[in-house]
Amino acid sequence: MAATTAAAAFFTNRQPTFILSPPKTKVNASQLFFHCNNSKPFFKTTISCSLQKPPPSLYPRITASRPEYIPNRIPDPNYVRVFDTTLRDGEQSPGATLTSKEKLDIARQLAKLGVDIIEAGFPAASKEDFEAVRTIAKEVGNAVDAESGYVPVICGLSRCNERDIKTAWEAVKYAKRPRIHTFIATSGIHMEHKLRKTKQQVVEIGRSMVKFARSLGCDDVEFSPEDAGRSDREFLYEILGEVIKAGATTLNIPDTVGITMPTEFGKLIADIKANTPGIENVIISTHCQNDLGLSTANTIAGACAGARQVEVTINGIGERAGNASLEEVVMAFKCRGEHILGGLYTGINTRHIVMASKMVEEYTGLHVQPHKAIVGANAFAHESGIHQDGMLKHKGTYEIISPEDIGLERSSEAGIVLGKLSGRHALKDRLKELGYELNDEQLGSIFWHFKAVAEQKKRVTDADLIALVSDEVFQPEVVWKLLDMQVTCGTLGLSTATVKLMDANGEEHVACSTGTGPVDSAYKAVDLIVKEPATLLEYSMNAVTEGIDAIATTRVLIRGEKSQLSTHASTGETVQRTFSGTGAGMDIVVSSVKAYIGALNKMLGFKDRLPAKDSVERTSVSA
């Protein structure tokens, strides 16, 4: 009966924590959080989505200030840390390979967004990954944000072995706030078939490796029991208790295969909070995969049950079906945290969400679906007549989030139509309304391309501008640049292409080739100049607007014959990297060649990057 009362109080008062009996008494949180054994629930609750504020006495007041960072404690019990793993788990998406420059750009944007912890990568995966994490630690990990004054934690992932942990520490130690994140599988199926180890062996490995990480001088260590969602509860309490004794400061509870329901995941967090010895001395974290489309719901359920760190990615990218989406989780806390979730809040500056989303989308080549929550192209679009009527009368009739809150402005309210007579200032203002914050150099480059398009089109649309930004700003470092090209094709003979490229030293190269079509012949001509054989894995093209004068955007995915290798964090397998490229233009062949050269530039950026001498020495020492 006491457990039933506590669970009912949880929903009635919207408090995110449980009041438990004496700490040493084991409690089954399934009795406390939800009762799923009966066909009917033992209580009912109604959640209203009205934005009308409830009496202030029911809910704590949310403050915008970020609490002082202490690795194993948060001074404000309602504050939820945001741990972004876009650069690590997100990059494991097929074709999402990022160069060091792209990773650094994204890390800087994440810092501007206000992310508490940036998981910069898996340093032991390759020398390139090591260098990227170390660069982020040095630059982003020591830069004070101008708006918030905060310096983000820079984290490196490692498996539970000394080599990985040493390599991770060598990469992140340059940050003001470094963290090592180490993990080992704890579910029966993983221990039997992947690790081939007993429970006792896994506990000993986890304990000793956390202790080893602390011995290196790292006072911020996160431990994850991989596949916790399918792990035995009693075993979880045991291993988590042991790693706490060894010095872990954050315990991350991953639903690695995305199998749990929100009720289950909430109970899992509550069980761990209730029954793990020493849990009051650490932060509980969530990491939810999206295999059943429940990652955001599970993450919020975990926070309501006591987790105070959420692991997320921009646009929800990641392994298989992806991860919990940062923008969805953060906006859920912002919209409903005070009213429903007991006052939970984050330190995210939501006005930088759109720019972060677009940057990740363009750099990874993983396009956001139009109906994606918060950042999809249709998220604030209203086509139904009934909806349009309501919106004209009051925007709150069909929008619970203002687009301005995430960095968008309504184009219909701006009153600007861009064309060939538009100036730089008008272009800058419209791009800002679309969520792009560009420097003068980037704006100058886009402006001349905008004028060229405007000469051929009466009106340049938002979709055209987005394509131009993608083609000019979100591109890898230039190794080869397209100068000119000419193609001849049709039914009367072989397709022929002549291509002129410029290399990084400014020298021009020309080649001519034939092929089965204009794109094939152009790609073969590029190959004759670049001399880096690559296999085309994917090719897709879209018109960004309607009409015969639309800009075409092309995306390609390639793999080099001498492909760069990387180690997969979870499986330990050696995998071949793939590289994506995008291009845009009113000529579909030009757009296609730009995309192919972009992918080649990204691949060559990995091939030609030589690690600094000290990094090679450190990596070899940790091997």
Wavefront OBJ file of the C-alpha trace (Angstrom):
o trace
v 0.000 0.000 0.000
v 2.867 2.355 0.810
v 4.379 1.700 -2.615
v 1.049 2.439 -4.279
v 0.755 5.716 -2.382
v 4.275 6.740 -3.387
v 3.620 6.008 -7.069
v 0.331 7.890 -7.010
v 2.063 10.829 -5.341
v 4.637 10.811 -8.102
v 2.040 11.519 -10.758
v -0.248 13.691 -8.658
v 2.477 16.085 -7.534
v 4.685 15.714 -10.638
v 7.778 15.323 -8.519
v 10.756 13.708 -10.315
v 12.170 11.935 -7.262
v 10.998 9.195 -4.934
v 10.984 9.210 -1.133
v 12.181 5.746 -0.205
v 12.373 3.766 2.973
v 15.776 3.412 4.732
v 18.697 3.374 2.223
v 19.796 -0.172 2.984
v 16.314 -1.623 2.441
v 15.890 -3.108 -1.021
v 12.822 -1.865 -2.822
v 11.329 -3.154 -6.034
v 10.767 0.014 -8.007
v 8.252 -1.730 -10.264
v 5.907 -1.541 -7.301
v 6.852 2.082 -6.817
v 6.772 3.458 -10.336
v 4.230 1.446 -12.322
v 2.233 -1.686 -11.670
v 2.259 -3.626 -14.930
v 1.254 -7.086 -13.692
v -2.468 -6.410 -13.634
v -4.580 -5.885 -16.701
v -5.882 -2.643 -15.224
v -3.736 0.105 -13.702
v -4.222 0.768 -10.005
v -4.668 4.477 -10.644
v -5.466 6.829 -13.464
v -3.975 10.199 -14.322
v -4.819 12.770 -16.945
v -2.070 14.900 -18.483
v -3.205 18.163 -20.029
v -1.252 19.824 -22.818
v -2.731 23.224 -22.109
v -0.187 25.996 -21.799
v -2.198 27.667 -19.078
v -0.025 27.823 -15.964
v -1.165 25.840 -12.919
v -1.117 27.313 -9.419
v 2.521 28.172 -8.568
v 2.359 26.229 -5.334
v 2.158 22.928 -7.230
v 5.307 23.317 -9.288
v 8.804 24.565 -8.510
v 9.984 27.672 -10.289
v 12.437 26.955 -13.114
v 15.521 29.153 -13.164
v 17.675 29.689 -16.212
v 21.000 29.614 -14.387
v 23.339 26.670 -14.853
v 24.532 25.127 -11.555
v 28.240 24.862 -10.787
v 29.770 21.801 -12.439
v 30.743 19.094 -9.941
v 31.424 15.680 -11.565
v 29.393 13.515 -9.176
v 26.818 15.996 -7.906
v 24.437 18.683 -9.184
v 23.657 21.433 -6.658
v 20.183 21.992 -8.151
v 18.182 18.713 -8.009
v 15.991 19.823 -10.914
v 18.834 20.489 -13.336
v 19.388 17.878 -16.071
v 22.782 17.702 -17.766
v 22.786 17.288 -21.543
v 25.435 14.860 -22.808
v 25.719 15.088 -26.595
v 27.172 12.088 -28.438
v 26.635 13.270 -32.028
v 30.377 13.137 -32.690
v 30.693 9.581 -31.374
v 27.498 7.525 -31.588
v 26.042 9.798 -34.261
v 29.064 9.346 -36.516
v 28.545 5.578 -36.407
v 25.599 6.048 -38.792
v 26.499 4.591 -42.221
v 27.979 7.294 -44.441
v 28.198 9.857 -41.628
v 32.011 10.028 -41.533
v 33.179 13.470 -40.429
v 36.536 15.146 -40.997
v 38.435 16.788 -38.142
v 37.382 20.230 -39.367
v 33.736 19.194 -39.466
v 33.940 17.680 -35.986
v 35.524 20.853 -34.646
v 32.833 23.010 -36.277
v 30.083 20.852 -34.762
v 31.772 20.848 -31.341
v 31.920 24.648 -31.386
v 28.238 24.795 -32.279
v 27.407 22.354 -29.475
v 29.288 24.583 -27.035
v 27.314 27.592 -28.280
v 24.147 25.534 -27.847
v 25.051 25.070 -24.185
v 25.665 21.314 -24.111
v 27.099 20.281 -20.723
v 29.197 17.354 -21.955
v 30.453 16.758 -25.500
v 31.429 13.159 -26.249
v 33.983 14.064 -28.909
v 34.645 10.543 -30.152
v 36.254 7.156 -29.607
v 39.982 8.023 -29.568
v 41.179 4.413 -29.859
v 39.233 3.864 -33.098
v 41.974 5.372 -35.284
v 44.710 7.999 -35.326
v 42.296 10.368 -37.079
v 39.732 9.962 -34.308
v 42.419 10.486 -31.660
v 43.576 13.720 -33.300
v 40.024 15.019 -33.688
v 39.186 14.422 -30.022
v 42.452 15.981 -28.870
v 41.892 19.073 -31.041
v 38.379 19.511 -29.640
v 39.711 19.104 -26.081
v 42.341 21.789 -26.659
v 40.147 24.298 -28.474
v 36.518 23.810 -27.434
v 37.393 22.352 -24.034
v 39.110 25.566 -22.979
v 36.892 28.163 -24.663
v 34.545 30.113 -22.404
v 31.152 30.653 -24.054
v 30.481 34.368 -24.492
v 26.785 34.049 -23.616
v 26.796 31.589 -20.704
v 30.382 31.720 -19.454
v 30.412 27.915 -19.394
v 33.219 25.610 -20.554
v 31.878 22.197 -21.686
v 33.175 18.869 -20.442
v 35.021 16.996 -23.211
v 34.558 13.240 -23.039
v 36.258 10.340 -24.813
v 34.762 6.852 -25.077
v 36.769 3.730 -24.258
v 36.164 0.043 -23.878
v 37.122 -1.515 -20.554
v 40.782 -2.116 -21.307
v 43.914 -0.187 -20.389
v 44.897 0.673 -23.967
v 41.567 2.320 -24.772
v 41.411 4.172 -21.470
v 44.986 5.439 -21.774
v 44.346 6.620 -25.330
v 41.124 8.360 -24.297
v 42.918 10.151 -21.466
v 45.762 11.274 -23.734
v 43.150 12.801 -26.047
v 40.878 14.555 -23.525
v 43.336 15.586 -20.811
v 43.987 18.953 -22.476
v 40.416 20.097 -21.728
v 39.611 22.142 -18.657
v 37.040 19.494 -17.717
v 38.079 16.105 -19.170
v 36.012 12.939 -18.795
v 36.621 9.281 -19.623
v 33.569 7.185 -20.522
v 34.203 3.441 -20.309
v 31.778 0.575 -20.820
v 31.359 -3.191 -20.725
v 28.350 -5.376 -21.574
v 26.299 -6.766 -18.695
v 23.383 -8.604 -20.319
v 23.376 -12.383 -20.403
v 23.357 -12.599 -24.191
v 26.316 -10.215 -24.500
v 28.389 -11.850 -21.769
v 27.827 -15.314 -23.213
v 28.190 -14.696 -26.937
v 30.277 -11.507 -27.273
v 32.487 -11.283 -24.185
v 32.473 -14.980 -23.262
v 33.023 -14.036 -19.645
v 31.311 -14.769 -16.349
v 29.516 -12.208 -14.218
v 32.379 -12.213 -11.723
v 34.912 -11.527 -14.475
v 32.822 -8.645 -15.851
v 32.495 -7.088 -12.399
v 36.239 -7.309 -11.847
v 37.004 -5.784 -15.255
v 34.582 -2.914 -14.691
v 35.882 -2.172 -11.210
v 39.569 -2.363 -12.130
v 39.224 -0.267 -15.287
v 37.332 2.531 -13.528
v 40.034 2.489 -10.875
v 42.688 2.599 -13.613
v 41.009 5.608 -15.250
v 41.034 7.455 -11.935
v 44.705 6.551 -11.394
v 45.638 8.429 -14.585
v 44.490 11.672 -12.981
v 40.961 11.817 -14.370
v 38.496 12.778 -11.637
v 35.437 12.540 -13.901
v 34.750 8.938 -14.987
v 31.527 7.671 -16.514
v 30.680 3.961 -16.554
v 28.088 2.261 -18.770
v 26.779 -1.302 -18.386
v 26.072 -1.974 -22.065
v 22.630 -3.457 -22.779
v 21.441 -2.560 -19.285
v 17.850 -2.793 -20.527
v 18.213 -6.571 -20.864
v 20.532 -7.105 -17.891
v 19.665 -8.897 -14.657
v 18.667 -6.319 -12.029
v 20.587 -7.828 -9.121
v 23.717 -8.061 -11.264
v 23.314 -4.427 -12.263
v 23.114 -3.323 -8.629
v 26.266 -5.318 -7.897
v 28.468 -4.044 -10.732
v 27.255 -0.459 -10.388
v 27.965 -0.535 -6.668
v 31.479 -1.799 -7.328
v 32.337 0.842 -9.942
v 31.043 3.537 -7.580
v 33.517 2.277 -4.971
v 36.247 2.344 -7.635
v 35.592 6.032 -8.350
v 32.914 6.351 -11.053
v 31.161 9.724 -10.943
v 28.394 9.086 -13.510
v 26.511 5.855 -14.156
v 25.018 5.736 -17.644
v 22.152 3.279 -18.115
v 21.829 2.414 -21.814
v 18.904 0.824 -23.562
v 21.388 -0.357 -26.174
v 18.936 -2.150 -28.451
v 15.962 0.167 -27.888
v 13.739 -2.602 -26.571
v 12.226 -1.082 -23.420
v 8.929 0.720 -23.033
v 8.850 4.033 -21.144
v 7.261 2.342 -18.138
v 9.999 -0.304 -18.124
v 12.838 2.153 -18.523
v 11.444 4.387 -15.795
v 11.277 1.376 -13.477
v 14.836 0.429 -14.398
v 16.157 3.835 -13.358
v 14.019 3.827 -10.213
v 15.202 0.309 -9.311
v 18.836 1.326 -9.700
v 18.280 4.478 -7.665
v 16.578 2.510 -4.920
v 18.867 -0.498 -4.657
v 22.420 0.388 -5.705
v 24.797 1.013 -2.801
v 26.453 4.423 -2.986
v 24.092 5.700 -5.705
v 23.632 8.972 -3.825
v 27.264 9.812 -4.603
v 26.947 9.714 -8.414
v 24.858 11.057 -11.296
v 22.505 8.652 -13.083
v 22.414 9.034 -16.876
v 20.247 7.652 -19.681
v 21.196 6.540 -23.193
v 18.228 5.338 -25.239
v 18.307 3.936 -28.773
v 15.329 4.464 -31.053
v 14.679 0.987 -32.494
v 11.003 1.112 -31.504
v 10.676 4.870 -31.865
v 10.614 5.394 -28.094
v 14.027 6.914 -27.363
v 12.702 10.368 -26.457
v 9.878 8.948 -24.345
v 12.262 6.592 -22.548
v 14.749 9.381 -21.901
v 12.097 11.588 -20.328
v 10.764 8.646 -18.289
v 14.302 8.066 -17.018
v 14.685 11.710 -16.006
v 11.357 11.611 -14.176
v 12.568 8.537 -12.290
v 15.743 10.274 -11.092
v 18.299 10.396 -13.913
v 20.011 13.781 -14.090
v 21.986 13.356 -17.304
v 20.509 12.548 -20.726
v 22.610 11.265 -23.609
v 21.321 12.545 -26.947
v 22.351 13.441 -30.505
v 21.476 16.269 -32.856
v 18.654 15.144 -35.208
v 18.615 11.810 -33.344
v 21.313 10.291 -35.576
v 23.197 7.166 -34.515
v 23.467 3.403 -34.829
v 20.583 1.662 -36.623
v 17.430 3.722 -35.925
v 19.371 6.379 -34.039
v 19.356 7.883 -30.555
v 17.180 10.142 -28.471
v 17.024 13.485 -30.265
v 18.553 16.435 -28.396
v 16.044 18.899 -29.781
v 13.051 16.730 -28.850
v 14.220 16.006 -25.297
v 15.292 19.582 -24.604
v 12.104 21.145 -25.960
v 10.004 18.635 -24.004
v 11.712 19.836 -20.822
v 11.299 23.463 -21.880
v 7.608 23.115 -22.768
v 6.460 20.718 -20.065
v 9.214 20.641 -17.457
v 7.642 23.149 -15.098
v 4.053 22.031 -15.563
v 4.314 18.244 -15.716
v 7.861 17.091 -14.994
v 8.348 18.567 -11.543
v 10.539 21.497 -12.604
v 13.173 19.678 -14.661
v 15.195 21.985 -16.922
v 18.432 22.146 -18.919
v 21.044 24.780 -19.714
v 20.497 24.619 -23.478
v 20.137 27.874 -25.420
v 17.400 26.638 -27.712
v 17.802 29.494 -30.208
v 20.888 27.708 -31.549
v 19.061 24.415 -32.219
v 18.274 25.047 -35.890
v 21.846 25.977 -36.813
v 23.166 22.876 -35.021
v 20.620 20.698 -36.810
v 21.462 22.100 -40.241
v 25.205 21.812 -39.652
v 24.945 18.145 -38.637
v 22.570 17.405 -41.511
v 24.895 18.907 -44.096
v 28.176 17.567 -42.748
v 26.909 14.005 -42.293
v 24.751 13.939 -45.421
v 21.916 12.455 -43.329
v 18.897 14.494 -44.350
v 16.231 15.301 -41.793
v 12.802 13.935 -42.664
v 10.287 16.745 -43.388
v 7.959 15.719 -40.552
v 10.753 15.379 -37.954
v 9.687 16.963 -34.671
v 11.141 20.416 -33.903
v 13.584 20.704 -36.841
v 11.763 19.109 -39.800
v 10.838 21.311 -42.750
v 7.131 20.786 -41.972
v 7.388 21.256 -38.195
v 5.862 24.744 -38.438
v 4.003 24.373 -41.748
v 0.199 24.515 -41.860
v -1.585 23.440 -45.045
v -5.008 22.381 -43.813
v -7.611 25.111 -44.233
v -8.906 24.592 -40.701
v -5.381 24.858 -39.296
v -4.581 27.933 -41.388
v -7.758 29.618 -40.179
v -6.801 28.928 -36.580
v -3.235 30.144 -37.102
v -4.430 33.408 -38.635
v -6.618 34.018 -35.601
v -4.134 32.916 -32.944
v -0.876 31.004 -33.432
v -1.390 29.129 -30.169
v -4.301 27.252 -31.712
v -1.972 24.805 -33.490
v 1.569 25.577 -32.298
v 2.865 24.669 -28.863
v 6.367 25.911 -29.708
v 7.257 29.233 -31.252
v 9.703 28.808 -34.160
v 11.648 31.768 -32.770
v 12.443 29.662 -29.682
v 14.649 27.345 -31.740
v 16.228 29.979 -33.977
v 13.698 30.361 -36.788
v 11.708 33.400 -37.831
v 8.512 33.336 -39.848
v 9.201 34.221 -43.482
v 5.639 35.446 -43.968
v 6.275 38.121 -41.359
v 9.593 39.271 -42.790
v 8.041 40.692 -45.971
v 11.220 40.168 -48.029
v 11.211 38.602 -51.500
v 14.712 37.914 -52.786
v 15.627 38.411 -56.440
v 18.433 39.655 -58.655
v 18.145 43.220 -57.285
v 18.417 42.114 -53.638
v 21.495 43.197 -51.726
v 23.849 41.591 -49.258
v 21.954 42.906 -46.233
v 18.633 41.425 -47.358
v 20.319 38.080 -48.008
v 21.993 38.123 -44.594
v 18.702 38.899 -42.839
v 16.846 36.110 -44.641
v 19.553 33.569 -43.890
v 19.423 34.583 -40.246
v 15.657 34.074 -40.267
v 16.297 30.556 -41.611
v 18.619 29.848 -38.698
v 22.010 30.345 -40.370
v 24.604 32.390 -38.509
v 27.340 33.075 -41.079
v 30.506 35.135 -40.926
v 31.368 37.806 -43.524
v 33.558 35.472 -45.586
v 30.859 32.813 -45.815
v 28.217 35.428 -46.623
v 30.393 36.896 -49.381
v 30.867 33.495 -51.011
v 27.149 32.723 -50.918
v 26.175 36.193 -52.140
v 27.842 35.868 -55.547
v 26.330 32.422 -56.087
v 22.974 33.827 -55.015
v 23.266 36.595 -57.645
v 24.128 34.025 -60.324
v 21.027 31.993 -59.465
v 18.875 35.135 -59.250
v 19.895 36.088 -62.790
v 18.266 32.874 -64.027
v 15.286 32.767 -61.653
v 12.744 35.497 -61.080
v 12.447 34.663 -57.388
v 14.933 32.867 -55.145
v 13.104 30.744 -52.561
v 14.128 29.639 -49.077
v 14.810 26.147 -50.428
v 17.196 27.659 -52.984
v 19.043 29.543 -50.230
v 19.368 26.402 -48.115
v 20.841 24.553 -51.109
v 23.334 27.380 -51.688
v 24.438 27.363 -48.045
v 24.898 23.604 -48.233
v 26.984 23.946 -51.387
v 29.219 26.742 -50.084
v 29.467 26.585 -46.292
v 29.061 22.969 -45.243
v 31.791 21.507 -47.414
v 35.010 19.686 -46.450
v 38.426 21.300 -46.721
v 39.239 21.874 -50.384
v 41.779 19.487 -51.911
v 40.265 19.700 -55.400
v 37.938 22.400 -56.720
v 35.770 22.328 -59.850
v 36.580 25.208 -62.200
v 34.900 24.329 -65.505
v 33.298 21.415 -67.259
v 31.664 20.618 -70.578
v 29.612 17.560 -71.512
v 28.231 16.201 -74.770
v 25.562 13.515 -74.614
v 22.540 12.150 -76.438
v 21.499 9.288 -78.699
v 23.944 9.975 -81.548
v 27.152 8.882 -79.861
v 29.136 8.322 -76.687
v 28.761 10.790 -73.858
v 31.909 12.844 -73.412
v 32.973 15.094 -70.551
v 35.866 17.528 -70.185
v 36.628 18.628 -66.614
v 38.998 21.290 -65.279
v 39.954 21.065 -61.602
v 42.263 23.133 -59.410
v 44.367 21.487 -56.696
v 45.267 22.844 -53.252
v 48.386 24.540 -54.701
v 46.393 26.465 -57.287
v 47.483 24.386 -60.270
v 44.923 23.573 -62.946
v 44.352 20.069 -64.342
v 42.235 19.058 -67.339
v 40.978 15.611 -68.350
v 38.516 14.213 -70.851
v 36.645 10.907 -70.732
v 33.728 9.031 -72.231
v 31.043 7.093 -70.412
v 27.534 5.677 -70.483
v 26.055 9.102 -69.712
v 27.079 12.664 -68.817
v 27.530 11.965 -65.100
v 29.453 8.745 -65.670
v 31.808 10.385 -68.163
v 32.330 13.405 -65.862
v 33.122 11.173 -62.867
v 35.626 9.220 -64.961
v 37.295 12.470 -66.019
v 37.563 13.506 -62.359
v 39.110 10.114 -61.517
v 41.765 10.633 -64.219
v 42.843 13.848 -62.466
v 42.505 12.868 -58.801
v 43.941 9.340 -59.245
v 42.246 8.005 -56.106
v 40.011 5.073 -57.116
v 36.660 5.074 -55.345
v 33.499 2.996 -55.524
v 30.218 4.881 -55.825
v 27.849 3.311 -53.283
v 24.887 5.698 -53.424
v 23.718 8.483 -55.742
v 20.590 10.557 -55.278
v 19.288 13.844 -56.677
v 16.403 16.093 -55.736
v 14.926 19.314 -57.055
v 14.658 21.704 -54.125
v 11.690 23.568 -55.627
v 9.106 23.000 -58.341
v 9.628 24.210 -61.889
v 12.108 23.629 -64.696
v 14.478 26.250 -63.244
v 14.832 24.503 -59.870
v 18.188 24.036 -58.176
v 19.228 20.392 -58.060
v 20.907 18.944 -54.966
v 22.939 15.757 -55.276
v 24.238 13.432 -52.562
v 26.766 10.673 -53.160
v 28.348 8.079 -50.900
v 31.728 6.587 -51.815
v 34.277 4.153 -50.448
v 37.913 4.324 -51.491
v 39.645 1.203 -52.754
v 42.353 1.969 -50.201
v 39.691 2.764 -47.652
v 40.502 4.186 -44.255
v 39.792 1.785 -41.404
v 38.228 2.395 -38.012
v 37.395 0.282 -34.952
v 33.717 -0.036 -34.047
v 33.238 0.918 -30.385
v 30.665 -1.739 -29.431
v 31.794 -4.742 -31.466
v 35.534 -4.059 -31.772
v 35.329 -4.948 -35.462
v 37.452 -3.147 -38.049
v 35.157 -1.307 -40.459
v 35.778 0.591 -43.687
v 34.889 4.251 -43.645
v 32.503 5.645 -46.227
v 32.383 9.299 -47.256
v 29.424 11.425 -48.336
v 29.390 14.537 -50.477
v 26.734 17.028 -51.498
v 26.497 19.502 -54.350
v 23.966 21.990 -55.659
v 23.444 23.773 -58.960
v 20.931 24.611 -61.646
v 22.790 22.199 -63.945
v 22.277 18.631 -62.754
v 25.636 17.426 -64.089
v 27.501 20.266 -62.366
v 25.611 19.462 -59.139
v 26.597 15.795 -59.490
v 30.280 16.563 -60.051
v 30.373 18.957 -57.086
v 28.954 16.230 -54.853
v 31.498 13.668 -56.092
v 34.416 16.070 -55.589
v 33.090 16.890 -52.109
v 33.124 13.207 -51.159
v 36.625 12.781 -52.621
v 37.850 15.826 -50.687
v 36.521 14.346 -47.472
v 38.200 11.008 -48.202
v 41.487 12.676 -49.154
v 41.297 14.796 -46.000
v 41.534 11.570 -43.995
v 44.200 10.058 -46.205
v 46.518 13.079 -46.194
v 46.173 14.038 -42.534
v 49.424 13.218 -40.773
v 49.161 13.015 -36.972
v 51.512 15.142 -34.938
v 54.592 13.363 -33.691
v 53.545 13.382 -30.046
v 50.158 11.845 -30.838
v 51.793 8.944 -32.655
v 54.026 8.312 -29.692
v 51.127 8.415 -27.257
v 49.017 6.084 -29.353
v 51.824 3.558 -29.645
v 52.460 3.665 -25.889
v 48.828 2.836 -25.170
v 48.729 -0.015 -27.665
l 1 2 3 4 5 6 7 8 9 10 11 12 13 14 15 16 17 18 19 20 21 22 23 24 25 26 27 28 29 30 31 32 33 34 35 36 37 38 39 40 41 42 43 44 45 46 47 48 49 50 51 52 53 54 55 56 57 58 59 60 61 62 63 64 65 66 67 68 69 70 71 72 73 74 75 76 77 78 79 80 81 82 83 84 85 86 87 88 89 90 91 92 93 94 95 96 97 98 99 100 101 102 103 104 105 106 107 108 109 110 111 112 113 114 115 116 117 118 119 120 121 122 123 124 125 126 127 128 129 130 131 132 133 134 135 136 137 138 139 140 141 142 143 144 145 146 147 148 149 150 151 152 153 154 155 156 157 158 159 160 161 162 163 164 165 166 167 168 169 170 171 172 173 174 175 176 177 178 179 180 181 182 183 184 185 186 187 188 189 190 191 192 193 194 195 196 197 198 199 200 201 202 203 204 205 206 207 208 209 210 211 212 213 214 215 216 217 218 219 220 221 222 223 224 225 226 227 228 229 230 231 232 233 234 235 236 237 238 239 240 241 242 243 244 245 246 247 248 249 250 251 252 253 254 255 256 257 258 259 260 261 262 263 264 265 266 267 268 269 270 271 272 273 274 275 276 277 278 279 280 281 282 283 284 285 286 287 288 289 290 291 292 293 294 295 296 297 298 299 300 301 302 303 304 305 306 307 308 309 310 311 312 313 314 315 316 317 318 319 320 321 322 323 324 325 326 327 328 329 330 331 332 333 334 335 336 337 338 339 340 341 342 343 344 345 346 347 348 349 350 351 352 353 354 355 356 357 358 359 360 361 362 363 364 365 366 367 368 369 370 371 372 373 374 375 376 377 378 379 380 381 382 383 384 385 386 387 388 389 390 391 392 393 394 395 396 397 398 399 400 401 402 403 404 405 406 407 408 409 410 411 412 413 414 415 416 417 418 419 420 421 422 423 424 425 426 427 428 429 430 431 432 433 434 435 436 437 438 439 440 441 442 443 444 445 446 447 448 449 450 451 452 453 454 455 456 457 458 459 460 461 462 463 464 465 466 467 468 469 470 471 472 473 474 475 476 477 478 479 480 481 482 483 484 485 486 487 488 489 490 491 492 493 494 495 496 497 498 499 500 501 502 503 504 505 506 507 508 509 510 511 512 513 514 515 516 517 518 519 520 521 522 523 524 525 526 527 528 529 530 531 532 533 534 535 536 537 538 539 540 541 542 543 544 545 546 547 548 549 550 551 552 553 554 555 556 557 558 559 560 561 562 563 564 565 566 567 568 569 570 571 572 573 574 575 576 577 578 579 580 581 582 583 584 585 586 587 588 589 590 591 592 593 594 595 596 597 598 599 600 601 602 603 604 605 606 607 608 609 610 611 612 613 614 615 616 617 618 619 620 621 622 623
